[in-house]
Amino acid sequence: MNERRKIHDWERALLQDIKESAVDLADLQSDKFDRATDDLDALYQGVCYPREGNLDGLCLDELDSAVGRQAGLLSGTDITKASELITASGNAYVNNSEFDWEALGNAVGSCFQSVCRFGMMDTKVVKKEKKKPRRVLQDKNAQETQPSVYTAKKEDIQDAQARRLGILETAIKRESGQRVSFFDVVLDSSSFEQTVENLFDASFLVHNGSLGIGLDDTTGLPFLEKREDAVKDQASSGQCILSITPAQWEGLVARSEQVELMTRTDNAPMLTS
């Protein structure tokens, strides 16, 4: 029983010593690793019980970690210096009177990590180009994108809203009379969403001064009024709110008959998405 206790104490002491000497075990120049393995081999001869084998396994795990750290050092840049390798090769040649090229080839591999990566004569250092980040950083000073303002003079505007506004204004100007029914222009009996979009386009032209808006004294319904270029600049600026709900749209569709402002073969609304 006392012998088993001695083995337990020996294993615990060896395990504690291995943990405290982790740096020395990983040092390639130190013999601590060899001494620890010799002690562990001698201790293993007396292991008989599972508890003792468990302690022996813990010691092996710590030595395995030390081997991993040694492998990391072997891939470092300062393990073997070229000058030390040349000196050792010369001494081996003097002692043995022959040169072991195979041993030299195996040892010289670690020297490649310690030499300069470029020559000192005429070799140029090429800097690696940094890859752009996948995510573009947001510019805090960037302004939000605003819809393009439509004017009849800018014929090169390409965005979809400007084209719709141009078609709408041209269609209204082709109609006879100075006034055009507002609902005949914006109401789409097949789509509430398209009606809202048409309402937005018409209100944009009103805000821009290309068209005027008012209420008919007789019917009380809104109308759009044509304006000439000279009148646009003199028009007084004002503000009003135009809105429509799905229920109001259904009521207007049920009560009104749309009048085509443009000659269309498919009887589609004047403004479509």
C-alpha positions in Angstrom: 0.0 0.0 0.0 2.9 2.3 0.8 4.4 1.5 -2.6 1.2 2.5 -4.4 1.1 5.8 -2.4 4.7 6.5 -3.5 3.8 5.9 -7.1 0.8 8.3 -6.8 3.0 11.0 -5.2 5.6 10.5 -7.8 3.1 10.9 -10.6 1.6 14.0 -9.1 5.0 15.5 -8.6 6.1 14.7 -12.1 2.8 16.2 -13.5 3.3 19.4 -11.5 6.9 19.6 -12.6 5.9 19.2 -16.3 3.3 22.0 -16.0 5.8 24.4 -14.3 8.5 23.6 -16.8 6.5 24.1 -20.0 8.9 26.7 -21.3 11.9 24.5 -20.8 10.2 21.5 -22.3 9.5 23.5 -25.5 13.1 24.8 -25.7 15.0 22.9 -28.4 18.3 23.6 -26.7 17.2 22.2 -23.3 17.4 18.5 -22.2 14.4 18.9 -19.9 12.1 17.1 -22.4 14.4 14.1 -22.5 14.7 13.9 -18.8 10.9 14.2 -18.4 10.3 11.3 -20.8 12.9 9.1 -19.1 11.2 9.7 -15.7 7.8 9.0 -17.2 9.0 5.7 -18.8 10.5 4.6 -15.5 7.3 5.5 -13.7 5.2 3.6 -16.2 6.9 0.3 -15.2 5.1 0.5 -11.8 1.6 1.5 -13.0 -0.9 -1.2 -12.1 -4.3 0.5 -11.3 -6.6 2.7 -13.4 -6.1 5.7 -11.2 -2.3 5.4 -11.7 -2.9 5.1 -15.5 -5.0 8.2 -15.5 -2.3 10.2 -13.9 0.2 8.8 -16.4 -2.1 9.8 -19.3 -2.3 13.4 -17.9 1.5 13.5 -18.0 1.5 12.3 -21.6 -1.0 15.0 -22.6 1.3 17.7 -21.1 4.3 16.3 -23.1 2.2 16.2 -26.2 1.5 19.9 -25.8 5.2 20.5 -25.4 5.8 18.6 -28.7 3.3 20.9 -30.4 5.2 24.0 -29.2 8.5 22.5 -30.4 7.0 21.9 -33.8 6.0 25.6 -33.9 9.5 26.6 -33.1 10.9 24.4 -35.8 9.0 26.5 -38.4 10.3 29.7 -37.0 13.0 32.0 -38.5 15.7 31.9 -35.9 16.1 28.2 -35.2 19.2 27.6 -37.3 21.5 30.3 -38.5 23.4 29.8 -41.7 26.7 30.6 -40.0 26.2 27.9 -37.4 25.4 25.4 -40.1 28.5 26.2 -42.0 30.7 25.9 -38.9 29.1 22.5 -37.9 29.6 21.2 -41.5 33.2 22.2 -41.4 33.8 20.5 -38.1 32.1 17.3 -39.3 34.4 17.3 -42.4 37.5 17.7 -40.3 36.5 14.9 -37.9 35.3 12.4 -40.4 37.4 13.4 -43.5 34.3 13.3 -45.6 31.3 15.5 -46.3 27.8 14.1 -45.7 25.7 15.9 -48.3 22.5 14.1 -47.4 22.7 15.3 -43.8 23.5 18.8 -44.9 20.5 18.8 -47.3 18.2 17.7 -44.4 19.5 20.4 -42.1 19.7 23.3 -44.6 15.9 23.5 -44.9 15.5 25.4 -41.7 18.0 28.1 -42.8 15.8 29.3 -45.7 13.4 30.9 -43.2 16.3 32.9 -41.6 17.8 34.5 -44.7 16.6 37.6 -46.5 13.7 37.3 -48.8 15.2 39.6 -51.4 18.7 40.2 -52.7 20.8 43.3 -51.7 22.2 43.9 -55.2 19.6 44.9 -57.7 16.5 43.1 -56.6 13.5 45.4 -56.1 11.1 45.0 -53.3 7.6 44.5 -54.7 4.8 45.6 -52.3 1.7 43.4 -52.3 -1.4 45.2 -53.4 -4.0 45.3 -50.7 -7.4 43.8 -51.5 -10.3 46.2 -51.3 -12.8 45.4 -48.5 -15.9 43.6 -49.6 -18.1 46.1 -47.8 -17.9 49.7 -49.0 -17.6 52.1 -46.1 -20.4 54.5 -45.8 -19.5 58.1 -46.6 -20.9 60.3 -43.8 -20.7 63.4 -46.0 -22.5 61.8 -48.9 -25.9 63.4 -49.7 -29.1 61.4 -50.1 -30.1 60.8 -53.7 -32.9 63.1 -54.7 -35.3 62.6 -57.7 -34.3 64.5 -60.8 -36.2 67.7 -61.4 -37.9 67.6 -64.8 -37.7 70.5 -67.2 -38.7 70.6 -70.8 -35.3 72.1 -71.7 -33.4 69.0 -70.5 -34.0 66.4 -73.2 -31.1 64.2 -72.1 -32.6 63.1 -68.7 -32.7 59.3 -68.7 -34.4 58.3 -65.4 -37.8 56.7 -65.6 -39.6 59.3 -63.6 -38.5 62.1 -65.8 -39.6 60.2 -68.9 -43.1 59.7 -67.3 -43.3 63.4 -66.5 -42.4 64.3 -70.0 -45.1 62.0 -71.5 -47.7 63.3 -69.1 -47.0 67.0 -69.8 -46.9 66.4 -73.6 -50.2 64.5 -73.4 -51.9 67.2 -71.4 -50.7 69.9 -73.9 -52.2 68.0 -76.8 -55.7 68.1 -75.2 -58.1 70.8 -76.4 -59.0 73.4 -73.9 -57.0 75.1 -71.1 -58.2 72.7 -68.4 -58.1 68.9 -68.0 -60.0 66.8 -65.5 -57.5 65.8 -62.7 -59.1 62.4 -62.3 -59.0 61.7 -66.0 -55.3 62.1 -65.8 -54.4 60.2 -62.7 -57.1 57.6 -62.2 -56.3 54.0 -63.2 -59.3 51.8 -62.9 -57.3 48.6 -62.8 -54.6 49.5 -60.3 -54.6 51.5 -57.1 -50.8 51.5 -57.0 -50.6 53.0 -60.5 -53.1 55.6 -59.5 -50.9 56.7 -56.6 -47.9 56.8 -58.9 -49.8 58.9 -61.4 -50.9 61.2 -58.6 -47.3 61.7 -57.5 -46.2 62.5 -61.1 -49.0 65.0 -61.6 -48.2 66.7 -58.2 -44.6 66.9 -59.2 -45.5 68.8 -62.4 -47.7 71.1 -60.3 -44.9 71.7 -57.8 -42.5 72.4 -60.7 -44.8 75.0 -62.2 -45.4 73.1 -65.4 -49.1 72.7 -64.5 -51.6 74.5 -62.3 -54.3 72.9 -60.2 -57.6 74.2 -58.9 -61.3 73.3 -58.2 -64.1 73.7 -60.7 -66.7 76.2 -59.4 -69.5 74.2 -61.0 -68.6 70.6 -60.3 -66.3 71.1 -57.3 -63.9 68.6 -58.9 -60.1 69.3 -59.2 -58.6 70.1 -62.6 -55.2 70.6 -64.1 -54.4 73.8 -65.9 -51.9 74.2 -68.8 -49.2 76.8 -68.4 -47.0 78.4 -70.9 -43.2 78.7 -70.3 -43.6 82.4 -69.5 -46.3 81.8 -66.9 -44.2 79.1 -65.2 -41.6 81.6 -64.0 -44.2 84.0 -62.7 -46.3 81.4 -60.9 -46.6 81.9 -57.2 -45.3 79.1 -55.0 -47.7 77.4 -52.7 -48.2 74.1 -50.9 -51.1 71.6 -50.8 -51.5 68.0 -49.8 -52.8 65.4 -52.3 -53.9 62.0 -51.0 -56.1 59.1 -51.8 -57.2 56.0 -50.0 -58.1 52.6 -51.4 -61.8 53.2 -50.4 -61.8 56.6 -52.2 -60.2 55.0 -55.3 -62.9 52.3 -55.4 -65.6 55.0 -55.2 -64.0 57.1 -58.0 -63.6 54.0 -60.3 -67.3 53.1 -59.7 -68.6 56.6 -60.4 -66.3 57.9 -63.2 -65.5 57.0 -66.8 -62.0 57.6 -67.8 -61.3 59.7 -70.9 -58.2 58.7 -72.9 -55.8 61.6 -73.2 -53.5 59.8 -75.7 -54.6 57.6 -78.6 -53.9 54.1 -77.5 -54.9 50.9 -79.2 -55.0 48.8 -76.0 -57.2 51.3 -74.1 -54.5 51.3 -71.3 -54.2 54.3 -68.9 -52.0 57.2 -70.1 -49.4 56.6 -67.3 -48.2 53.1 -66.7 -45.2 51.7 -64.8 
